[in-house]
Each structure stands twice: as C-alpha cells, then as structure tokens.
C-alpha cells in the first residue's frame, strides 16, 4: 500500500490519531476546519445514530463519526487503494464491530440496500448521511433523489453535503430543509433535514 498523506481525527475516543490515506484522483479528505464545523453542528446527535459515509474516500467523516460515538458507521468506497487504507485504518482503530466497509460504487450500494437491511441493528436505515463526492462528478443531485426515493433514511434523518463553494446552487429535493450552511475556503458545507 502506497501512502501519500494522512488524516487526523479531531475529536472523540480517537482524538489526535493519524490515519494514512491513499493518493487517488479526486480524493480530497475533508479538512480539519470543515470537519470541526460539521461536528460542532452535531455534538449530541451522534450517540445512538447510524451513519453512512457514501463516498468515503479517506474515511475522514465516517471515522470521525465513529470516534464521537456513532455505534454503526458504513463506509462506501470503490477505489481499490482507498479501500485498502480504509480497511487498514479500521484495523488500527480496532473498529471492526463499529465500522462496516462496502466495496463498490455509491449507486450500487443504494440499489442493493435501498430496500434492505444495511446495518447490524434491527432498524432499517440511517440517521446521518455524509455526501462528499468528487466535485467534478455531478453526483449530488442523482444521489439525493435516489435517497429520497428509497428507505435508507430514518425519519428526520440529516444529510450533510460538501460541494464547491463556487459551484451552482445545491440541487436538493424541495422537501429537504437546509438547517446549517457555511463556506470554508473553496468548500461549501450544508446540513439538511429530510
């Protein structure tokens, strides 16, 4: 495994732990400042919450959620090198009982699990979903529409989206409500209630 960088967990039980990440085209781990903003928005909402990191990449958002008390986090990633690092980092944190890794594209995960049972718990879906796709991929609108039409969202679920600040308006379903939004450098962070 060729390492090119690292991420640092900024809060919770693994605070200050550094994790390796692969060099993959389009992979841009959420910067510390962006994650700090997000998890300040969610300080008491992670305990007992089931989380899905749909474009995991480095796993920065998913591992941070697990560190801060989310009992079950699913990381979805398709790139083989990124997957190797996700598995290695999960092992280094001894988080096999808390973090599941799904190898494959986000669309495939949604197709396979949109009517199924994605978590270990008897509950059917997720409370918090992280969407941080490659900025150039145009994935936000179709993924939001797919999520809206499947049963992966628990009632009142939150969806967090990272998008380019300079880009067009965020294409989200009209019945989802923006509850927090902030710009940090070139990144726009948006938290929505479904």
Phi and psi restraints in degrees (value plus and minus 20) as a CYANA .aco file:
   2 UNK   PHI    -115.6   -75.6
   2 UNK   PSI      98.8   138.8
   3 UNK   PHI    -114.7   -74.7
   3 UNK   PSI     118.6   158.6
   4 UNK   PHI    -144.3  -104.3
   4 UNK   PSI     -28.0    12.0
   5 UNK   PHI    -190.4  -150.4
   5 UNK   PSI    -186.9  -146.9
   6 UNK   PHI    -172.2  -132.2
   6 UNK   PSI     143.2   183.2
   7 UNK   PHI    -141.7  -101.7
   7 UNK   PSI     140.2   180.2
   8 UNK   PHI    -146.2  -106.2
   8 UNK   PSI     109.1   149.1
   9 UNK   PHI     -95.9   -55.9
   9 UNK   PSI     111.4   151.4
  10 UNK   PHI    -122.9   -82.9
  10 UNK   PSI     -27.3    12.7
  11 UNK   PHI    -176.4  -136.4
  11 UNK   PSI     147.0   187.0
  12 UNK   PHI      65.9   105.9
  12 UNK   PSI    -181.6  -141.6
  13 UNK   PHI     -84.4   -44.4
  13 UNK   PSI     -45.4    -5.4
  14 UNK   PHI    -127.3   -87.3
  14 UNK   PSI       3.2    43.2
  15 UNK   PHI     -70.0   -30.0
  15 UNK   PSI     115.1   155.1
  16 UNK   PHI      54.5    94.5
  16 UNK   PSI     -19.2    20.8
  17 UNK   PHI     -90.0   -50.0
  17 UNK   PSI     115.5   155.5
  18 UNK   PHI    -122.0   -82.0
  18 UNK   PSI     114.1   154.1
  19 UNK   PHI    -142.9  -102.9
  19 UNK   PSI     120.0   160.0
  20 UNK   PHI     -93.7   -53.7
  20 UNK   PSI     137.8   177.8
  21 UNK   PHI    -167.2  -127.2
  21 UNK   PSI     134.3   174.3
  22 UNK   PHI    -104.4   -64.4
  22 UNK   PSI     139.7   179.7
  23 UNK   PHI    -110.1   -70.1
  23 UNK   PSI      89.8   129.8
  24 UNK   PHI    -154.3  -114.3
  24 UNK   PSI     112.9   152.9
  25 UNK   PHI     -77.3   -37.3
  25 UNK   PSI     110.7   150.7
  26 UNK   PHI      66.3   106.3
  26 UNK   PSI     -30.2     9.8
  27 UNK   PHI    -102.5   -62.5
  27 UNK   PSI     100.8   140.8
  28 UNK   PHI    -155.5  -115.5
  28 UNK   PSI      78.3   118.3
  29 UNK   PHI     -75.4   -35.4
  29 UNK   PSI     120.9   160.9
  30 UNK   PHI     -78.4   -38.4
  30 UNK   PSI     104.6   144.6
  31 UNK   PHI     -81.6   -41.6
  31 UNK   PSI     137.0   177.0
  32 UNK   PHI     -72.2   -32.2
  32 UNK   PSI     -65.6   -25.6
  33 UNK   PHI     -83.0   -43.0
  33 UNK   PSI     -57.3   -17.3
  34 UNK   PHI     -88.6   -48.6
  34 UNK   PSI     -64.1   -24.1
  35 UNK   PHI     -85.5   -45.5
  35 UNK   PSI     -58.2   -18.2
  36 UNK   PHI     -79.3   -39.3
  36 UNK   PSI     -64.1   -24.1
  37 UNK   PHI     -80.2   -40.2
  37 UNK   PSI     -71.0   -31.0
  38 UNK   PHI     -77.3   -37.3
  38 UNK   PSI     -70.2   -30.2
  39 UNK   PHI     -97.1   -57.1
  39 UNK   PSI     -35.2     4.8
  40 UNK   PHI     -92.5   -52.5
  40 UNK   PSI     -49.6    -9.6
  41 UNK   PHI     -91.8   -51.8
  41 UNK   PSI     -44.0    -4.0
  42 UNK   PHI    -138.3   -98.3
  42 UNK   PSI      13.3    53.3
  43 UNK   PHI     -81.2   -41.2
  43 UNK   PSI     -58.0   -18.0
  44 UNK   PHI    -127.7   -87.7
  44 UNK   PSI     -14.1    25.9
  45 UNK   PHI    -116.4   -76.4
  45 UNK   PSI     -21.1    18.9
  46 UNK   PHI    -110.8   -70.8
  46 UNK   PSI     -50.7   -10.7
  47 UNK   PHI     -85.2   -45.2
  47 UNK   PSI     102.6   142.6
  48 UNK   PHI      60.9   100.9
  48 UNK   PSI     -16.7    23.3
  49 UNK   PHI    -116.6   -76.6
  49 UNK   PSI     120.2   160.2
  50 UNK   PHI    -117.2   -77.2
  50 UNK   PSI     106.4   146.4
  51 UNK   PHI    -138.4   -98.4
  51 UNK   PSI     125.0   165.0
  52 UNK   PHI    -145.9  -105.9
  52 UNK   PSI     101.6   141.6
  53 UNK   PHI    -124.4   -84.4
  53 UNK   PSI      76.5   116.5
  54 UNK   PHI     -96.3   -56.3
  54 UNK   PSI     -44.8    -4.8
  55 UNK   PHI    -146.8  -106.8
  55 UNK   PSI      52.8    92.8
  56 UNK   PHI     -82.8   -42.8
  56 UNK   PSI     -61.4   -21.4
  57 UNK   PHI      37.2    77.2
  57 UNK   PSI    -128.9   -88.9
  58 UNK   PHI     -99.2   -59.2
  58 UNK   PSI     -36.0     4.0
  59 UNK   PHI      63.1   103.1
  59 UNK   PSI     -11.1    28.9
  60 UNK   PHI     -74.9   -34.9
  60 UNK   PSI     -65.7   -25.7
  61 UNK   PHI     -92.4   -52.4
  61 UNK   PSI     -64.2   -24.2
  62 UNK   PHI     -86.5   -46.5
  62 UNK   PSI     -65.4   -25.4
  63 UNK   PHI     -86.8   -46.8
  63 UNK   PSI     -55.1   -15.1
  64 UNK   PHI     -83.4   -43.4
  64 UNK   PSI     -63.1   -23.1
  65 UNK   PHI     -82.5   -42.5
  65 UNK   PSI     -63.0   -23.0
  66 UNK   PHI     -83.8   -43.8
  66 UNK   PSI     -61.6   -21.6
  67 UNK   PHI     -80.2   -40.2
  67 UNK   PSI     -52.1   -12.1
  68 UNK   PHI    -114.6   -74.6
  68 UNK   PSI      -9.2    30.8
  69 UNK   PHI      94.6   134.6
  69 UNK   PSI     -21.6    18.4
  70 UNK   PHI     -86.6   -46.6
  70 UNK   PSI     103.6   143.6
  71 UNK   PHI     -94.6   -54.6
  71 UNK   PSI     -41.7    -1.7
  72 UNK   PHI    -165.6  -125.6
  72 UNK   PSI     100.9   140.9
  73 UNK   PHI    -146.0  -106.0
  73 UNK   PSI     111.3   151.3
  74 UNK   PHI    -129.9   -89.9
  74 UNK   PSI     105.3   145.3
  75 UNK   PHI    -124.9   -84.9
  75 UNK   PSI     107.3   147.3
  76 UNK   PHI    -133.0   -93.0
  76 UNK   PSI     105.5   145.5
  77 UNK   PHI    -172.3  -132.3
  77 UNK   PSI     122.9   162.9
  78 UNK   PHI    -127.9   -87.9
  78 UNK   PSI     -42.3    -2.3
  79 UNK   PHI     -98.6   -58.6
  79 UNK   PSI     106.6   146.6
  80 UNK   PHI     -77.3   -37.3
  80 UNK   PSI     -61.9   -21.9
  81 UNK   PHI     -85.9   -45.9
  81 UNK   PSI     -62.9   -22.9
  82 UNK   PHI     -82.6   -42.6
  82 UNK   PSI     -60.0   -20.0
  83 UNK   PHI     -81.3   -41.3
  83 UNK   PSI     -61.5   -21.5
  84 UNK   PHI     -77.6   -37.6
  84 UNK   PSI     -64.2   -24.2
  85 UNK   PHI     -91.1   -51.1
  85 UNK   PSI     -56.1   -16.1
  86 UNK   PHI     -80.5   -40.5
  86 UNK   PSI     -65.2   -25.2
  87 UNK   PHI     -85.2   -45.2
  87 UNK   PSI     -62.7   -22.7
  88 UNK   PHI     -83.5   -43.5
  88 UNK   PSI     -62.3   -22.3
  89 UNK   PHI     -88.1   -48.1
  89 UNK   PSI     -59.5   -19.5
  90 UNK   PHI     -80.2   -40.2
  90 UNK   PSI     -61.5   -21.5
  91 UNK   PHI     -85.5   -45.5
  91 UNK   PSI     -62.3   -22.3
  92 UNK   PHI     -82.2   -42.2
  92 UNK   PSI     -52.8   -12.8
  93 UNK   PHI    -107.2   -67.2
  93 UNK   PSI     -26.0    14.0
  94 UNK   PHI      34.2    74.2
  94 UNK   PSI      28.6    68.6
  95 UNK   PHI    -130.2   -90.2
  95 UNK   PSI       4.1    44.1
  96 UNK   PHI     -80.0   -40.0
  96 UNK   PSI     -49.3    -9.3
  97 UNK   PHI    -107.4   -67.4
  97 UNK   PSI     -22.3    17.7
  98 UNK   PHI    -139.0   -99.0
  98 UNK   PSI     -49.1    -9.1
  99 UNK   PHI    -139.5   -99.5
  99 UNK   PSI     101.7   141.7
 100 UNK   PHI    -122.8   -82.8
 100 UNK   PSI     124.8   164.8
 101 UNK   PHI    -140.4  -100.4
 101 UNK   PSI     105.4   145.4
 102 UNK   PHI    -128.4   -88.4
 102 UNK   PSI      92.5   132.5
 103 UNK   PHI    -101.1   -61.1
 103 UNK   PSI      96.3   136.3
 104 UNK   PHI     132.8   172.8
 104 UNK   PSI     156.9   196.9
 105 UNK   PHI     -98.6   -58.6
 105 UNK   PSI     133.4   173.4
 106 UNK   PHI     -76.7   -36.7
 106 UNK   PSI     -61.0   -21.0
 107 UNK   PHI     -82.0   -42.0
 107 UNK   PSI     -60.0   -20.0
 108 UNK   PHI     -86.0   -46.0
 108 UNK   PSI     -63.4   -23.4
 109 UNK   PHI     -78.8   -38.8
 109 UNK   PSI     -66.3   -26.3
 110 UNK   PHI     -83.3   -43.3
 110 UNK   PSI     -59.3   -19.3
 111 UNK   PHI     -84.0   -44.0
 111 UNK   PSI     -66.2   -26.2
 112 UNK   PHI     -95.2   -55.2
 112 UNK   PSI     -53.0   -13.0
 113 UNK   PHI    -130.6   -90.6
 113 UNK   PSI     -23.7    16.3
 114 UNK   PHI     -83.3   -43.3
 114 UNK   PSI     -39.7     0.3
 115 UNK   PHI    -144.5  -104.5
 115 UNK   PSI      -6.1    33.9
 116 UNK   PHI    -137.0   -97.0
 116 UNK   PSI    -170.4  -130.4
 117 UNK   PHI    -142.4  -102.4
 117 UNK   PSI      70.5   110.5
 118 UNK   PHI     -99.1   -59.1
 118 UNK   PSI     -41.2    -1.2
 119 UNK   PHI    -130.8   -90.8
 119 UNK   PSI     148.7   188.7
 120 UNK   PHI     -94.3   -54.3
 120 UNK   PSI     -41.2    -1.2
 121 UNK   PHI    -101.6   -61.6
 121 UNK   PSI     145.0   185.0
 122 UNK   PHI     -91.3   -51.3
 122 UNK   PSI     -34.0     6.0
 123 UNK   PHI     -89.8   -49.8
 123 UNK   PSI     135.0   175.0
 124 UNK   PHI    -110.9   -70.9
 124 UNK   PSI     -38.9     1.1
 125 UNK   PHI    -166.7  -126.7
 125 UNK   PSI    -172.0  -132.0
 126 UNK   PHI    -137.7   -97.7
 126 UNK   PSI     130.9   170.9
 127 UNK   PHI    -116.7   -76.7
 127 UNK   PSI     -51.6   -11.6
 128 UNK   PHI    -155.6  -115.6
 128 UNK   PSI     109.2   149.2
 129 UNK   PHI    -142.2  -102.2
 129 UNK   PSI     109.6   149.6
 130 UNK   PHI    -120.7   -80.7
 130 UNK   PSI     105.3   145.3
 131 UNK   PHI    -140.1  -100.1
 131 UNK   PSI      86.0   126.0
 132 UNK   PHI    -153.7  -113.7
 132 UNK   PSI      45.7    85.7
 133 UNK   PHI     -95.5   -55.5
 133 UNK   PSI     145.5   185.5
 134 UNK   PHI     -73.5   -33.5
 134 UNK   PSI     114.0   154.0
 135 UNK   PHI     -80.1   -40.1
 135 UNK   PSI     -52.4   -12.4
 136 UNK   PHI    -103.9   -63.9
 136 UNK   PSI     -22.3    17.7
 137 UNK   PHI    -104.9   -64.9
 137 UNK   PSI     -35.4     4.6
 138 UNK   PHI      43.8    83.8
 138 UNK   PSI      11.8    51.8
 139 UNK   PHI    -109.8   -69.8
 139 UNK   PSI     -37.6     2.4
 140 UNK   PHI     -81.4   -41.4
 140 UNK   PSI     -71.0   -31.0
 141 UNK   PHI     -81.2   -41.2
 141 UNK   PSI     -71.4   -31.4
 142 UNK   PHI     -84.7   -44.7
 142 UNK   PSI     -55.8   -15.8
 143 UNK   PHI     -88.3   -48.3
 143 UNK   PSI     -62.1   -22.1
 144 UNK   PHI     -80.9   -40.9
 144 UNK   PSI     -62.3   -22.3
 145 UNK   PHI     -85.5   -45.5
 145 UNK   PSI     -60.0   -20.0
 146 UNK   PHI     -84.0   -44.0
 146 UNK   PSI     -65.2   -25.2
 147 UNK   PHI     -79.6   -39.6
 147 UNK   PSI     -61.0   -21.0
 148 UNK   PHI     -82.3   -42.3
 148 UNK   PSI     -52.4   -12.4
 149 UNK   PHI    -114.9   -74.9
 149 UNK   PSI     -20.2    19.8
 150 UNK   PHI    -133.9   -93.9
 150 UNK   PSI    -198.6  -158.6
 151 UNK   PHI    -127.2   -87.2
 151 UNK   PSI      11.5    51.5
 152 UNK   PHI    -103.6   -63.6
 152 UNK   PSI     -34.7     5.3
 153 UNK   PHI    -115.2   -75.2
 153 UNK   PSI     100.3   140.3
 154 UNK   PHI     -90.1   -50.1
 154 UNK   PSI     138.5   178.5
 155 UNK   PHI     -74.9   -34.9
 155 UNK   PSI     111.8   151.8
 156 UNK   PHI      53.2    93.2
 156 UNK   PSI      -1.5    38.5
 157 UNK   PHI     -79.2   -39.2
 157 UNK   PSI     132.2   172.2
 158 UNK   PHI    -124.4   -84.4
 158 UNK   PSI     121.7   161.7
 159 UNK   PHI    -144.0  -104.0
 159 UNK   PSI     103.1   143.1
 160 UNK   PHI    -125.3   -85.3
 160 UNK   PSI     110.9   150.9
 161 UNK   PHI    -146.3  -106.3
 161 UNK   PSI     112.0   152.0
 162 UNK   PHI    -125.2   -85.2
 162 UNK   PSI     111.8   151.8
 163 UNK   PHI    -164.8  -124.8
 163 UNK   PSI     144.8   184.8
 164 UNK   PHI     -89.9   -49.9
 164 UNK   PSI     112.8   152.8
 165 UNK   PHI     -82.1   -42.1
 165 UNK   PSI     -56.8   -16.8
 166 UNK   PHI     -99.9   -59.9
 166 UNK   PSI     -23.5    16.5
 167 UNK   PHI     -97.5   -57.5
 167 UNK   PSI    -197.2  -157.2
 168 UNK   PHI     -89.0   -49.0
 168 UNK   PSI     153.3   193.3
 169 UNK   PHI     -77.3   -37.3
 169 UNK   PSI     126.6   166.6
 170 UNK   PHI     -85.9   -45.9
 170 UNK   PSI     103.9   143.9
 171 UNK   PHI    -106.1   -66.1
 171 UNK   PSI      63.5   103.5
 172 UNK   PHI    -132.7   -92.7
 172 UNK   PSI     134.8   174.8
 173 UNK   PHI     -77.9   -37.9
 173 UNK   PSI     124.8   164.8
 174 UNK   PHI     -84.9   -44.9
 174 UNK   PSI     -41.2    -1.2
 175 UNK   PHI    -112.5   -72.5
 175 UNK   PSI     -15.4    24.6
 176 UNK   PHI    -114.5   -74.5
 176 UNK   PSI     124.4   164.4
 177 UNK   PHI    -138.1   -98.1
 177 UNK   PSI     109.7   149.7
 178 UNK   PHI     -93.6   -53.6
 178 UNK   PSI     102.3   142.3
 179 UNK   PHI    -127.8   -87.8
 179 UNK   PSI     -42.3    -2.3
 180 UNK   PHI    -169.2  -129.2
 180 UNK   PSI     125.2   165.2
 181 UNK   PHI    -174.0  -134.0
 181 UNK   PSI     121.0   161.0
 182 UNK   PHI    -177.0  -137.0
 182 UNK   PSI     128.1   168.1
 183 UNK   PHI    -122.0   -82.0
 183 UNK   PSI     116.1   156.1
 184 UNK   PHI    -155.2  -115.2
 184 UNK   PSI      80.2   120.2
 185 UNK   PHI      45.9    85.9
 185 UNK   PSI    -147.0  -107.0
 186 UNK   PHI    -109.0   -69.0
 186 UNK   PSI     -17.7    22.3
 187 UNK   PHI    -126.4   -86.4
 187 UNK   PSI     115.6   155.6
 188 UNK   PHI    -125.0   -85.0
 188 UNK   PSI     102.9   142.9
 189 UNK   PHI    -122.8   -82.8
 189 UNK   PSI     109.2   149.2
 190 UNK   PHI    -154.5  -114.5
 190 UNK   PSI     110.2   150.2
 191 UNK   PHI    -133.7   -93.7
 191 UNK   PSI     106.4   146.4
 192 UNK   PHI    -140.6  -100.6
 192 UNK   PSI     129.2   169.2
 193 UNK   PHI    -125.7   -85.7
 193 UNK   PSI     110.4   150.4
